[in-house]
Amino acid sequence: AVPTLQQLSAMLVVACLLALSVGAAGTDYTLPNGLGNGLYNPFTTTPLFEATRALPSSLTDAANNGWFAQNNGACLPNLGILYSQAATGPAPDASLSIYFTPAGQVAGVKSTIYGSGNSWFSGHVGPAAPAKLVSKGFWEVEGSEAWSISLSFRGPSDVCSSTSSPLALGDRLVINQHTIAHSMPLTTDEATQEQFQPGSCMATMGQHWFHDVEGGASMTWEYENLLPIVPMYYVDGPNKGNIHAFFVTTPVSQPGSDKRGADNWDAIPLPAKLMCDNFCNDDCTWITHF
């Protein structure tokens, strides 16, 4: 069946310890029928209420709705044409950006995180992007206390193509395709093979699966070891086992998290206990708030 991945989302959740997936580094995962037909941003506006925002589905849609081309509209190799919510590019109150192909189709997303944590509030002292994850290439330095991660939905030869694809969103999920090209599992079978640990399920987004860059499916519960991209998969229906959403994690509360979803982040950071609830693992010993 053709996936109806209407919520493959750049769901930027102020959550989670930063850790990396080490998996099988050379494996390229794709879904022949594509990821889906729409890009959405689910977020919580209060602890008890969730909303969903449709993101621009084409370059024209982005331009007509207040998004701005970066790099003079040039197509960045292996990534695409970057559009941001602010004319000057990603910013603390406008941290989500979208890549498009010259044909106008979505090519991927970019998330930028900011700042450092303190032990009194978060249980974490240090930058939003832990040094280990930066050194492994998952987070890229963007400036003073600013880091980014890009996720590509199309292959290197397609992101700068002027030819339209029959796949509305593409067929893959690759972290920093221009550097480490780390392919994420698109099905639960692949996630199992890549040593991800299954967690809880959210009704509108799917089941969380987590990966520890040191322990694989065995969590070390160290924030610098948690893969910063958490995939979520359908648990039933014709697309059972296929990817449905993903979220970005950081151990530092982001600027937009105090605006009730205004900047794509969840309205409240996750206390350690709530983060543990995502795992369904009695051994969970997070001490960091996310």
TIKOLRO-799111 format. One record per residue (C-alpha): residue number from 0; x, z, y; residue in three letters. Coordinates in nm, 3 decimals, padded with zeros to 5 digits. Layout:
BEGIN
<r num="NUM" xx="X" zz="Z" yy="Y" residu="ALA"/>
...
***
This chain:
BEGIN
<r num="0" xx="00.000" zz="00.000" yy="00.000" residu="ALA"/>
<r num="1" xx="00.114" zz="-00.065" yy="00.354" residu="VAL"/>
<r num="2" xx="00.209" zz="00.267" yy="00.516" residu="PRO"/>
<r num="3" xx="-00.010" zz="00.373" yy="00.804" residu="THR"/>
<r num="4" xx="00.270" zz="00.568" yy="00.962" residu="LEU"/>
<r num="5" xx="00.077" zz="00.614" yy="01.282" residu="GLN"/>
<r num="6" xx="00.262" zz="00.936" yy="01.349" residu="GLN"/>
<r num="7" xx="00.621" zz="00.842" yy="01.287" residu="LEU"/>
<r num="8" xx="00.704" zz="01.060" yy="01.577" residu="SER"/>
<r num="9" xx="00.982" zz="01.158" yy="01.801" residu="ALA"/>
<r num="10" xx="00.826" zz="01.495" yy="01.760" residu="MET"/>
<r num="11" xx="01.072" zz="01.695" yy="01.962" residu="LEU"/>
<r num="12" xx="01.011" zz="02.045" yy="01.838" residu="VAL"/>
<r num="13" xx="01.205" zz="02.324" yy="02.006" residu="VAL"/>
<r num="14" xx="01.305" zz="02.439" yy="01.668" residu="ALA"/>
<r num="15" xx="01.558" zz="02.486" yy="01.410" residu="CYS"/>
<r num="16" xx="01.922" zz="02.544" yy="01.353" residu="LEU"/>
<r num="17" xx="02.137" zz="02.240" yy="01.393" residu="LEU"/>
<r num="18" xx="02.261" zz="02.121" yy="01.058" residu="ALA"/>
<r num="19" xx="02.363" zz="01.793" yy="00.909" residu="LEU"/>
<r num="20" xx="02.268" zz="01.595" yy="00.608" residu="SER"/>
<r num="21" xx="02.568" zz="01.490" yy="00.408" residu="VAL"/>
<r num="22" xx="02.385" zz="01.308" yy="00.127" residu="GLY"/>
<r num="23" xx="02.525" zz="00.982" yy="-00.005" residu="ALA"/>
<r num="24" xx="02.694" zz="00.849" yy="00.303" residu="ALA"/>
<r num="25" xx="02.679" zz="00.480" yy="00.212" residu="GLY"/>
<r num="26" xx="02.315" zz="00.464" yy="00.102" residu="THR"/>
<r num="27" xx="02.082" zz="00.244" yy="00.309" residu="ASP"/>
<r num="28" xx="01.714" zz="00.331" yy="00.271" residu="TYR"/>
<r num="29" xx="01.432" zz="00.098" yy="00.382" residu="THR"/>
<r num="30" xx="01.054" zz="00.069" yy="00.330" residu="LEU"/>
<r num="31" xx="00.972" zz="-00.296" yy="00.252" residu="PRO"/>
<r num="32" xx="00.627" zz="-00.271" yy="00.413" residu="ASN"/>
<r num="33" xx="00.760" zz="-00.095" yy="00.719" residu="GLY"/>
<r num="34" xx="00.728" zz="00.251" yy="00.869" residu="LEU"/>
<r num="35" xx="00.384" zz="00.203" yy="01.021" residu="GLY"/>
<r num="36" xx="00.210" zz="00.068" yy="01.328" residu="ASN"/>
<r num="37" xx="00.232" zz="00.329" yy="01.602" residu="GLY"/>
<r num="38" xx="00.462" zz="00.585" yy="01.760" residu="LEU"/>
<r num="39" xx="00.317" zz="00.923" yy="01.858" residu="TYR"/>
<r num="40" xx="00.439" zz="01.256" yy="01.987" residu="ASN"/>
<r num="41" xx="00.256" zz="01.557" yy="01.838" residu="PRO"/>
<r num="42" xx="00.331" zz="01.881" yy="02.021" residu="PHE"/>
<r num="43" xx="00.184" zz="02.226" yy="02.064" residu="THR"/>
<r num="44" xx="00.051" zz="02.322" yy="02.405" residu="THR"/>
<r num="45" xx="-00.018" zz="02.681" yy="02.299" residu="THR"/>
<r num="46" xx="00.060" zz="02.865" yy="01.975" residu="PRO"/>
<r num="47" xx="-00.285" zz="02.769" yy="01.845" residu="LEU"/>
<r num="48" xx="-00.344" zz="02.421" yy="01.987" residu="PHE"/>
<r num="49" xx="-00.180" zz="02.091" yy="01.906" residu="GLU"/>
<r num="50" xx="-00.209" zz="01.765" yy="02.097" residu="ALA"/>
<r num="51" xx="-00.085" zz="01.415" yy="02.026" residu="THR"/>
<r num="52" xx="00.049" zz="01.172" yy="02.283" residu="ARG"/>
<r num="53" xx="00.076" zz="00.800" yy="02.214" residu="ALA"/>
<r num="54" xx="00.416" zz="00.665" yy="02.314" residu="LEU"/>
<r num="55" xx="00.477" zz="00.312" yy="02.447" residu="PRO"/>
<r num="56" xx="00.442" zz="00.061" yy="02.164" residu="SER"/>
<r num="57" xx="00.619" zz="-00.227" yy="02.340" residu="SER"/>
<r num="58" xx="00.870" zz="-00.292" yy="02.616" residu="LEU"/>
<r num="59" xx="00.589" zz="-00.420" yy="02.838" residu="THR"/>
<r num="60" xx="00.383" zz="-00.110" yy="02.766" residu="ASP"/>
<r num="61" xx="00.678" zz="00.109" yy="02.865" residu="ALA"/>
<r num="62" xx="00.743" zz="-00.080" yy="03.188" residu="ALA"/>
<r num="63" xx="00.375" zz="-00.066" yy="03.284" residu="ASN"/>
<r num="64" xx="00.354" zz="00.308" yy="03.223" residu="ASN"/>
<r num="65" xx="00.639" zz="00.439" yy="03.431" residu="GLY"/>
<r num="66" xx="00.934" zz="00.407" yy="03.193" residu="TRP"/>
<r num="67" xx="01.260" zz="00.265" yy="03.329" residu="PHE"/>
<r num="68" xx="01.516" zz="00.028" yy="03.179" residu="ALA"/>
<r num="69" xx="01.867" zz="00.171" yy="03.160" residu="GLN"/>
<r num="70" xx="02.205" zz="-00.008" yy="03.161" residu="ASN"/>
<r num="71" xx="02.053" zz="-00.289" yy="03.373" residu="ASN"/>
<r num="72" xx="01.831" zz="-00.380" yy="03.082" residu="GLY"/>
<r num="73" xx="02.125" zz="-00.470" yy="02.857" residu="ALA"/>
<r num="74" xx="02.075" zz="-00.451" yy="02.481" residu="CYS"/>
<r num="75" xx="02.314" zz="-00.192" yy="02.338" residu="LEU"/>
<r num="76" xx="02.468" zz="-00.313" yy="02.009" residu="PRO"/>
<r num="77" xx="02.311" zz="-00.149" yy="01.703" residu="ASN"/>
<r num="78" xx="02.058" zz="00.038" yy="01.923" residu="LEU"/>
<r num="79" xx="01.850" zz="-00.182" yy="02.157" residu="GLY"/>
<r num="80" xx="01.734" zz="-00.179" yy="02.518" residu="ILE"/>
<r num="81" xx="01.697" zz="00.180" yy="02.636" residu="LEU"/>
<r num="82" xx="01.395" zz="00.289" yy="02.839" residu="TYR"/>
<r num="83" xx="01.372" zz="00.641" yy="02.981" residu="SER"/>
<r num="84" xx="01.101" zz="00.840" yy="03.157" residu="GLN"/>
<r num="85" xx="01.318" zz="00.879" yy="03.470" residu="ALA"/>
<r num="86" xx="01.483" zz="00.600" yy="03.668" residu="ALA"/>
<r num="87" xx="01.822" zz="00.770" yy="03.642" residu="THR"/>
<r num="88" xx="01.798" zz="00.811" yy="03.265" residu="GLY"/>
<r num="89" xx="01.737" zz="01.108" yy="03.036" residu="PRO"/>
<r num="90" xx="01.703" zz="01.440" yy="03.218" residu="ALA"/>
<r num="91" xx="01.612" zz="01.798" yy="03.125" residu="PRO"/>
<r num="92" xx="01.248" zz="01.739" yy="03.221" residu="ASP"/>
<r num="93" xx="01.240" zz="01.385" yy="03.073" residu="ALA"/>
<r num="94" xx="01.456" zz="01.403" yy="02.763" residu="SER"/>
<r num="95" xx="01.291" zz="01.148" yy="02.532" residu="LEU"/>
<r num="96" xx="01.387" zz="00.780" yy="02.555" residu="SER"/>
<r num="97" xx="01.285" zz="00.475" yy="02.350" residu="ILE"/>
<r num="98" xx="01.485" zz="00.170" yy="02.242" residu="TYR"/>
<r num="99" xx="01.324" zz="-00.175" yy="02.235" residu="PHE"/>
<r num="100" xx="01.431" zz="-00.515" yy="02.107" residu="THR"/>
<r num="101" xx="01.456" zz="-00.813" yy="02.348" residu="PRO"/>
<r num="102" xx="01.136" zz="-00.932" yy="02.176" residu="ALA"/>
<r num="103" xx="00.969" zz="-00.617" yy="02.311" residu="GLY"/>
<r num="104" xx="00.924" zz="-00.421" yy="01.989" residu="GLN"/>
<r num="105" xx="01.017" zz="-00.055" yy="01.933" residu="VAL"/>
<r num="106" xx="01.369" zz="-00.030" yy="01.791" residu="ALA"/>
<r num="107" xx="01.422" zz="00.346" yy="01.788" residu="GLY"/>
<r num="108" xx="01.428" zz="00.664" yy="01.995" residu="VAL"/>
<r num="109" xx="01.685" zz="00.882" yy="02.167" residu="LYS"/>
<r num="110" xx="01.659" zz="01.257" yy="02.222" residu="SER"/>
<r num="111" xx="01.879" zz="01.443" yy="02.469" residu="THR"/>
<r num="112" xx="01.923" zz="01.819" yy="02.456" residu="ILE"/>
<r num="113" xx="02.066" zz="02.058" yy="02.714" residu="TYR"/>
<r num="114" xx="02.215" zz="02.400" yy="02.772" residu="GLY"/>
<r num="115" xx="02.347" zz="02.697" yy="02.582" residu="SER"/>
<r num="116" xx="02.188" zz="03.001" yy="02.420" residu="GLY"/>
<r num="117" xx="02.242" zz="03.372" yy="02.464" residu="ASN"/>
<r num="118" xx="02.214" zz="03.633" yy="02.194" residu="SER"/>
<r num="119" xx="01.957" zz="03.844" yy="02.381" residu="TRP"/>
<r num="120" xx="01.690" zz="03.573" yy="02.371" residu="PHE"/>
<r num="121" xx="01.775" zz="03.341" yy="02.085" residu="SER"/>
<r num="122" xx="02.008" zz="03.524" yy="01.853" residu="GLY"/>
<r num="123" xx="02.245" zz="03.234" yy="01.916" residu="HIS"/>
<r num="124" xx="02.543" zz="03.217" yy="02.147" residu="VAL"/>
<r num="125" xx="02.670" zz="02.869" yy="02.213" residu="GLY"/>
<r num="126" xx="02.570" zz="02.514" yy="02.300" residu="PRO"/>
<r num="127" xx="02.244" zz="02.344" yy="02.201" residu="ALA"/>
<r num="128" xx="02.453" zz="02.106" yy="01.990" residu="ALA"/>
<r num="129" xx="02.684" zz="02.309" yy="01.763" residu="PRO"/>
<r num="130" xx="03.045" zz="02.191" yy="01.757" residu="ALA"/>
<r num="131" xx="03.036" zz="02.113" yy="01.385" residu="LYS"/>
<r num="132" xx="02.748" zz="01.871" yy="01.428" residu="LEU"/>
<r num="133" xx="02.919" zz="01.710" yy="01.726" residu="VAL"/>
<r num="134" xx="03.240" zz="01.662" yy="01.529" residu="SER"/>
<r num="135" xx="03.044" zz="01.507" yy="01.242" residu="LYS"/>
<r num="136" xx="02.889" zz="01.256" yy="01.481" residu="GLY"/>
<r num="137" xx="02.527" zz="01.373" yy="01.470" residu="PHE"/>
<r num="138" xx="02.525" zz="01.478" yy="01.836" residu="TRP"/>
<r num="139" xx="02.702" zz="01.277" yy="02.105" residu="GLU"/>
<r num="140" xx="02.835" zz="01.435" yy="02.423" residu="VAL"/>
<r num="141" xx="02.648" zz="01.303" yy="02.728" residu="GLU"/>
<r num="142" xx="02.796" zz="01.529" yy="02.995" residu="GLY"/>
<r num="143" xx="02.831" zz="01.894" yy="03.082" residu="SER"/>
<r num="144" xx="02.604" zz="02.081" yy="02.839" residu="GLU"/>
<r num="145" xx="02.417" zz="01.763" yy="02.742" residu="ALA"/>
<r num="146" xx="02.411" zz="01.588" yy="02.403" residu="TRP"/>
<r num="147" xx="02.205" zz="01.310" yy="02.247" residu="SER"/>
<r num="148" xx="02.101" zz="01.176" yy="01.910" residu="ILE"/>
<r num="149" xx="01.965" zz="00.825" yy="01.850" residu="SER"/>
<r num="150" xx="01.742" zz="00.717" yy="01.561" residu="LEU"/>
<r num="151" xx="01.711" zz="00.348" yy="01.481" residu="SER"/>
<r num="152" xx="01.410" zz="00.197" yy="01.305" residu="PHE"/>
<r num="153" xx="01.560" zz="-00.153" yy="01.261" residu="ARG"/>
<r num="154" xx="01.885" zz="-00.293" yy="01.126" residu="GLY"/>
<r num="155" xx="02.189" zz="-00.376" yy="01.343" residu="PRO"/>
<r num="156" xx="02.112" zz="-00.749" yy="01.347" residu="SER"/>
<r num="157" xx="01.748" zz="-00.690" yy="01.446" residu="ASP"/>
<r num="158" xx="01.767" zz="-00.441" yy="01.735" residu="VAL"/>
<r num="159" xx="01.903" zz="-00.704" yy="01.976" residu="CYS"/>
<r num="160" xx="01.705" zz="-00.998" yy="01.836" residu="SER"/>
<r num="161" xx="01.467" zz="-01.201" yy="02.053" residu="SER"/>
<r num="162" xx="01.261" zz="-01.289" yy="01.745" residu="THR"/>
<r num="163" xx="00.954" zz="-01.076" yy="01.678" residu="SER"/>
<r num="164" xx="00.935" zz="-00.899" yy="01.344" residu="SER"/>
<r num="165" xx="00.616" zz="-00.864" yy="01.136" residu="PRO"/>
<r num="166" xx="00.704" zz="-00.493" yy="01.108" residu="LEU"/>
<r num="167" xx="00.567" zz="-00.310" yy="01.412" residu="ALA"/>
<r num="168" xx="00.808" zz="-00.014" yy="01.386" residu="LEU"/>
<r num="169" xx="01.081" zz="-00.140" yy="01.156" residu="GLY"/>
<r num="170" xx="01.171" zz="-00.025" yy="00.808" residu="ASP"/>
<r num="171" xx="01.435" zz="00.251" yy="00.830" residu="ARG"/>
<r num="172" xx="01.541" zz="00.571" yy="01.000" residu="LEU"/>
<r num="173" xx="01.913" zz="00.579" yy="01.080" residu="VAL"/>
<r num="174" xx="02.094" zz="00.846" yy="01.282" residu="ILE"/>
<r num="175" xx="02.337" zz="00.704" yy="01.539" residu="ASN"/>
<r num="176" xx="02.347" zz="00.356" yy="01.391" residu="GLN"/>
<r num="177" xx="02.617" zz="00.260" yy="01.644" residu="HIS"/>
<r num="178" xx="02.861" zz="00.521" yy="01.509" residu="THR"/>
<r num="179" xx="02.801" zz="00.716" yy="01.186" residu="ILE"/>
<r num="180" xx="02.496" zz="00.509" yy="01.073" residu="ALA"/>
<r num="181" xx="02.356" zz="00.798" yy="00.868" residu="HIS"/>
<r num="182" xx="02.053" zz="00.673" yy="00.675" residu="SER"/>
<r num="183" xx="01.766" zz="00.919" yy="00.627" residu="MET"/>
<r num="184" xx="01.553" zz="00.928" yy="00.309" residu="PRO"/>
<r num="185" xx="01.216" zz="00.758" yy="00.355" residu="LEU"/>
<r num="186" xx="01.046" zz="00.898" yy="00.045" residu="THR"/>
<r num="187" xx="01.037" zz="01.237" yy="-00.124" residu="THR"/>
<r num="188" xx="01.215" zz="01.085" yy="-00.427" residu="ASP"/>
<r num="189" xx="01.500" zz="00.981" yy="-00.199" residu="GLU"/>
<r num="190" xx="01.495" zz="01.320" yy="-00.027" residu="ALA"/>
<r num="191" xx="01.532" zz="01.490" yy="-00.366" residu="THR"/>
<r num="192" xx="01.819" zz="01.258" yy="-00.454" residu="GLN"/>
<r num="193" xx="01.988" zz="01.339" yy="-00.122" residu="GLU"/>
<r num="194" xx="01.952" zz="01.715" yy="-00.184" residu="GLN"/>
<r num="195" xx="01.685" zz="01.800" yy="00.072" residu="PHE"/>
<r num="196" xx="01.481" zz="02.117" yy="00.023" residu="GLN"/>
<r num="197" xx="01.100" zz="02.085" yy="00.041" residu="PRO"/>
<r num="198" xx="00.918" zz="02.319" yy="00.278" residu="GLY"/>
<r num="199" xx="00.569" zz="02.380" yy="00.411" residu="SER"/>
<r num="200" xx="00.313" zz="02.116" yy="00.502" residu="CYS"/>
<r num="201" xx="00.141" zz="02.068" yy="00.838" residu="MET"/>
<r num="202" xx="-00.201" zz="01.907" yy="00.812" residu="ALA"/>
<r num="203" xx="-00.149" zz="01.633" yy="01.071" residu="THR"/>
<r num="204" xx="00.218" zz="01.557" yy="01.011" residu="MET"/>
<r num="205" xx="00.317" zz="01.616" yy="00.650" residu="GLY"/>
<r num="206" xx="00.559" zz="01.826" yy="00.446" residu="GLN"/>
<r num="207" xx="00.891" zz="01.936" yy="00.594" residu="HIS"/>
<r num="208" xx="01.211" zz="01.862" yy="00.404" residu="TRP"/>
<r num="209" xx="01.538" zz="02.020" yy="00.516" residu="PHE"/>
<r num="210" xx="01.904" zz="01.953" yy="00.446" residu="HIS"/>
<r num="211" xx="02.208" zz="02.177" yy="00.484" residu="ASP"/>
<r num="212" xx="02.531" zz="01.989" yy="00.557" residu="VAL"/>
<r num="213" xx="02.731" zz="02.237" yy="00.349" residu="GLU"/>
<r num="214" xx="02.484" zz="02.346" yy="00.083" residu="GLY"/>
<r num="215" xx="02.261" zz="02.040" yy="00.044" residu="GLY"/>
<r num="216" xx="01.927" zz="02.166" yy="-00.088" residu="ALA"/>
<r num="217" xx="02.068" zz="02.521" yy="-00.094" residu="SER"/>
<r num="218" xx="02.040" zz="02.658" yy="00.258" residu="MET"/>
<r num="219" xx="02.331" zz="02.855" yy="00.403" residu="THR"/>
<r num="220" xx="02.100" zz="02.975" yy="00.686" residu="TRP"/>
<r num="221" xx="02.373" zz="02.897" yy="00.939" residu="GLU"/>
<r num="222" xx="02.250" zz="02.709" yy="01.248" residu="TYR"/>
<r num="223" xx="02.551" zz="02.476" yy="01.259" residu="GLU"/>
<r num="224" xx="02.474" zz="02.356" yy="00.905" residu="ASN"/>
<r num="225" xx="02.110" zz="02.249" yy="00.946" residu="LEU"/>
<r num="226" xx="02.059" zz="01.873" yy="00.974" residu="LEU"/>
<r num="227" xx="01.909" zz="01.820" yy="01.323" residu="PRO"/>
<r num="228" xx="01.655" zz="01.563" yy="01.199" residu="ILE"/>
<r num="229" xx="01.380" zz="01.702" yy="00.975" residu="VAL"/>
<r num="230" xx="01.172" zz="01.436" yy="00.796" residu="PRO"/>
<r num="231" xx="00.808" zz="01.499" yy="00.703" residu="MET"/>
<r num="232" xx="00.625" zz="01.314" yy="00.425" residu="TYR"/>
<r num="233" xx="00.268" zz="01.236" yy="00.319" residu="TYR"/>
<r num="234" xx="00.153" zz="01.470" yy="00.042" residu="VAL"/>
<r num="235" xx="-00.150" zz="01.272" yy="-00.076" residu="ASP"/>
<r num="236" xx="-00.337" zz="00.944" yy="-00.035" residu="GLY"/>
<r num="237" xx="-00.207" zz="00.587" yy="-00.081" residu="PRO"/>
<r num="238" xx="00.114" zz="00.667" yy="00.110" residu="ASN"/>
<r num="239" xx="00.194" zz="00.983" yy="-00.085" residu="LYS"/>
<r num="240" xx="00.566" zz="01.053" yy="-00.075" residu="GLY"/>
<r num="241" xx="00.640" zz="00.818" yy="00.217" residu="ASN"/>
<r num="242" xx="00.773" zz="00.939" yy="00.550" residu="ILE"/>
<r num="243" xx="00.511" zz="01.020" yy="00.810" residu="HIS"/>
<r num="244" xx="00.695" zz="01.201" yy="01.089" residu="ALA"/>
<r num="245" xx="01.021" zz="01.367" yy="01.185" residu="PHE"/>
<r num="246" xx="01.134" zz="01.625" yy="01.435" residu="PHE"/>
<r num="247" xx="01.452" zz="01.709" yy="01.620" residu="VAL"/>
<r num="248" xx="01.597" zz="02.058" yy="01.599" residu="THR"/>
<r num="249" xx="01.819" zz="02.269" yy="01.824" residu="THR"/>
<r num="250" xx="01.890" zz="02.643" yy="01.834" residu="PRO"/>
<r num="251" xx="01.852" zz="02.649" yy="02.214" residu="VAL"/>
<r num="252" xx="01.513" zz="02.647" yy="02.385" residu="SER"/>
<r num="253" xx="01.483" zz="02.325" yy="02.584" residu="GLN"/>
<r num="254" xx="01.377" zz="02.295" yy="02.951" residu="PRO"/>
<r num="255" xx="01.052" zz="02.119" yy="02.867" residu="GLY"/>
<r num="256" xx="00.940" zz="02.385" yy="02.620" residu="SER"/>
<r num="257" xx="00.801" zz="02.598" yy="02.905" residu="ASP"/>
<r num="258" xx="00.570" zz="02.318" yy="03.024" residu="LYS"/>
<r num="259" xx="00.319" zz="02.315" yy="02.741" residu="ARG"/>
<r num="260" xx="00.433" zz="01.987" yy="02.595" residu="GLY"/>
<r num="261" xx="00.500" zz="01.817" yy="02.928" residu="ALA"/>
<r num="262" xx="00.845" zz="01.710" yy="02.810" residu="ASP"/>
<r num="263" xx="00.764" zz="01.631" yy="02.447" residu="ASN"/>
<r num="264" xx="00.884" zz="01.968" yy="02.320" residu="TRP"/>
<r num="265" xx="00.659" zz="02.230" yy="02.165" residu="ASP"/>
<r num="266" xx="00.530" zz="02.480" yy="02.419" residu="ALA"/>
<r num="267" xx="00.705" zz="02.779" yy="02.266" residu="ILE"/>
<r num="268" xx="01.038" zz="02.816" yy="02.084" residu="PRO"/>
<r num="269" xx="01.008" zz="02.922" yy="01.721" residu="LEU"/>
<r num="270" xx="01.104" zz="03.282" yy="01.642" residu="PRO"/>
<r num="271" xx="01.315" zz="03.316" yy="01.329" residu="ALA"/>
<r num="272" xx="01.016" zz="03.426" yy="01.122" residu="LYS"/>
<r num="273" xx="00.810" zz="03.122" yy="01.219" residu="LEU"/>
<r num="274" xx="01.103" zz="02.898" yy="01.138" residu="MET"/>
<r num="275" xx="01.118" zz="03.061" yy="00.796" residu="CYS"/>
<r num="276" xx="00.748" zz="02.977" yy="00.752" residu="ASP"/>
<r num="277" xx="00.847" zz="02.609" yy="00.761" residu="ASN"/>
<r num="278" xx="01.061" zz="02.659" yy="00.452" residu="PHE"/>
<r num="279" xx="00.836" zz="02.837" yy="00.199" residu="CYS"/>
<r num="280" xx="01.154" zz="03.005" yy="00.078" residu="ASN"/>
<r num="281" xx="01.160" zz="03.381" yy="00.022" residu="ASP"/>
<r num="282" xx="01.537" zz="03.374" yy="00.064" residu="ASP"/>
<r num="283" xx="01.509" zz="03.255" yy="00.425" residu="CYS"/>
<r num="284" xx="01.734" zz="03.465" yy="00.645" residu="THR"/>
<r num="285" xx="01.737" zz="03.286" yy="00.979" residu="TRP"/>
<r num="286" xx="01.828" zz="03.521" yy="01.262" residu="ILE"/>
<r num="287" xx="01.833" zz="03.255" yy="01.531" residu="THR"/>
<r num="288" xx="01.516" zz="03.172" yy="01.723" residu="HIS"/>
<r num="289" xx="01.451" zz="02.800" yy="01.761" residu="PHE"/>
***
